[in-house]
Amino acid sequence: YKKVQNLVDIKGLIDYYAIQLYINNVDFYDNIKYWNTITVSNSTFNDGKWRYILFDVNGSRWHPMDLTTIELLYKENFFKQLIQNKEFKHNFAQKIIKLSFREFEPKNITKFIDKQEKLYYQALKQDYERWKGKISDDDFIKTQDYFLNFIQVRDFFQKRPDVIKKYFCKELDYSQPTEEEVKNVCKQYR
């Protein structure tokens, strides 16, 4: 594990894996990109460590109860080795649960989705009409295109936190939380 810590930005790697898992991106293992600097200096990102890049997340399955990504993650050799390390396992569990309270907390993510809906509604409708013909606003919001872009994603982020918290508190034996809010969440699922 120490050798990996010297080569890879572990915090960034944990963020990468946690987000992929949280959003249930089932093709994350086919879309891996990472970078590092050639010249090492004292700057934050010039330490020569490899950093993973989150991109191409359209393979996300918006079914909140689906644990496919978790199963796939445990089949990936690199992750399978890392998760055996107590420190990595603890930090990974802590990150995934914190995502439920912060970045992907239903109230926060709903505001973000609402903003995106207002921003992209007309463009999505125009794209739909370009390929399938004119449609009223009332009919457009009943289409599969609209459903997949907004309604299903909203529903996913409303239900996913409970699935994630339950799974990680049990499976990763997350028993050493550093924040009171995370500790209280895990108590519910023991």
Disulfide bonds with the S-S distance in Angstrom:
none
